[in-house]
């Protein structure tokens, strides 16, 4: 196991992409801070699955849209385990509203959860990382989960897209700030999990939007996380696309 002795903090680890990432890291030997916002039940189930793998778990609730709560999550993780080697900012808010009708509250929700929370949490964890002594060629890792909205405008998820573009900008800033102690990268998933509002027909129709005629999965996001952590250590400040080549099939 490649991550034995490491501690990973995964936000939004109760279900969907965050859970897949947390389980993949645990399978490689990492102890896990399982963060959740409101999904206490699913988070407890994720924690049980991680413990069944023989890993230590801290179950931690925090409002990632609140600066103080996000910061406290970082302090809680460090106090409990004494270290955080890997930070995965996966928790997301998916505000669906077109630009002309977006309210201030909707805009704030998207920006707060998708950018302000990761900013505040990473500040706490990053400060700890920067104070550590590491052997040459060894790095901590911060990985931010972005999505296609960071690159392509959306009529129905405008605030969400803007917030994810901000998270990508944060990734690039963190690359400069946290070097040489930490490598910071982003992952940009396309269609990997069916949104609750999508019918099966609409979801399957997304296959036609990429050259592979395929859909992705949360487990594939987790595979990229592991690649970024354990693979070539010269990858830094990058954003890996996981969307089947959709960007090359878009019609303008």
N, C-alpha and C positions, 0 to 999 in steps of 0.2 A: 504494500500500500504506500503510495507516494506522498501522502499528506499526514502520516502519523506524527503526532506531536504538535500539529497545527490547530489553530482555532479559527473558525470562519463565522462571521456574522452575516446572515442572509435576511434582508428585509422582505416582508411579504411572503414568508416561508410557509404560511398555513396551507396554501393550495396553489394550483396551476404552475406557472413557471418557477416561482420561488421555491415551491416544495420539491420540484424535480431537481433543482440546483442543490438544495440542502441535502437531499438523499444521495446525490452523486458524490458530493464532497465527503459525506459520512462514509460512503462505501470505500473511499480512498483513504480513510483513516482519520479524517479531521473531526474534532469536536465542534459542535454547532450551537450558535445562538440563534434560536428560532424566533424571529420577530413576527408579531401579528398586530393588526389594528383592531378590528372588531370580530374576527373569526376565531374566537377562543376554542371552540370545539374542534374544528379542523386542525388548528395549531397543536392541540394536545395530541391528536392522532399522528401528526407528523413527528412530534417529539417521541412518541412511543415507537414509531418505526425506526427512528434513529437510534434509540436506546437498544432496540432489538439487534442492531448491528454492532453493539458493544461500544458505542461512542457516548461521551458525556454530552448533556444537553442543558442549555439554559433557555427556558421559555420566557419571553419578554414582550410585554405589551407596550406600545407607544403610538402616539398620533404623529405620523410622519408629516403631517401638514402644520405641525406646531414646532417652532424652533427649539424651545426649551425641552419639549418631550423627546425630540429626535436627538438632541445633545445628551440628555439623560440616558437614553438607550446606549449610547457609546460608553458613557461612564459606568453604567451598570455592567456591561459586558466585560470591560477591563477590570472592574472590581471583582467580578466573579471568577474569571479565568486567569487574570493577570496579564493577558495578551490578546491581541486580535491580529492574526497574520493575513487574513483574507476578509475583505469587505465587499459584499455584493449588494448594490443598491437596486433591488428588483421591485419593491413595492410601487404600485402605480395607481393613479386615479384616471379613469377613462370618462371624461366629461364629454357627453354627446350634445353639441349645440352648434348651429351654424353661426357664422360671424355676426350677422345682422341682428340675431336675437340673443346672443350670449350676454348673460348678466355679470355684474361685478363679482357676485358670489361664485359663479361658475368659473370665471377666469381665475379668481384667487385660489379656488380648490385645485385646479389643474397645476398652477404654478407652485403652490405651496407643497403639495404632495410629491410632484414629479421633479422639482428642482430645489426648493428651499430646504426640504427635509434632508435630501442627500447632501446638500451643501453643509448643513449644520452637523450632521452625523459624521461626515467625512472629515470635518474640521477637528472633531474630538479624536477620532481614530488616527488621523494623519499626524496630529501633534504627537501622539504617543509613538507612532512609527518613526518619526523624524528624530526622536530622542534615543532610539536604540542603536546599538553597534552591531553591524552585520558583516560577515565575511565577504570578500570581494566576489561579485557575481551572484550574490544571494539577495533576493528582493521580497518585500511584502507586495501584496496585490490588491488593487481596488478595481472593480469591474462594475460599470454602470449599464443597466439594461435600457437602451433607447428603443425606438421603433421607427417605422417608415415615415412617420410624421415629421421627424427631424430633417428629412430630405425632400418630402413631397407635400405640397399644400393639400389641405382637406376642407371640403365645404361643410362637412357635418361634425368634424372634430377639430375646429380651428384652435381653440385654447389649448387642447391637448397637444396638437402638433407644435405649437409655439413652445410649450413647456418642455417637450422632448428635445427640441432644437437647443433650448437653454441647457438641458442636461448634457448634450453633446459638447456644447461650448465649455461647460464645467469640466468635462472629461479632459479636454485639451489644456485647460488652465491647470488642472491638478497634475498633469504630466510634468509641467515645468516646476510646480511648487513642491511636489513630493519626491522628485528625483534628488539624489540617487538612491534613496532608501526604498521607494515603492514604484512599481510599474502600474500605470493606470490605462485601462482600455475600456472600450464600449462594445456592446453587441447590439445589432439592429435587426430584430426579427420581423419577418413579414407575416403571412398567414400560418400560424402554428397552432392556435387553439380557437375553436369556434366561439365567438362572442355569444353571450346569453340571448341576445336579441335576434340572432341569425337563425333562419330555418336551415334544416339539413340541406335543402336544395340550394339555397343561396351560398352556404359554406362550400359545398362541393363545386359550385360554379367558379370558385376562385382558382381551381386547378388550371383553368384556361388562361389565367393571367400571367403565367410564367412559362418559359421555354421547356421546363421539365414536366409540365402538366401534373404537378404534384403539390401536396401540402406538407408543411413541416410539423414538428412536434416539440413539446416542452423539453423532452429528453435530448433533442438535438441542441437546444440552447445550452443545456447542462454539459453536453460533450464539448462545446466550444469553450465554456468556462474552464473545464479541466485542461483543454489544450492551451489556453492562455496562461494558466497557472504553471503547468508542468512542461510545456513545450518550449520552443525557442525563446530564450530570455531577452532577446533583442527586440521583441515586439513591444512597442510602447507608444501610447498616444494614438492608437489605431481604433477603427470602428469596423468590426467584421459584420458583413451583411449576411443574413440568413433568410433569403426570400426567393430562392429558386431562380434568380435572374429577372425578377419582375421589372426592375428599373430599365432593363433593355427592351422590354416588350410594351412599354407604355406608348399609347398613341397620343400625339399632340395635335 
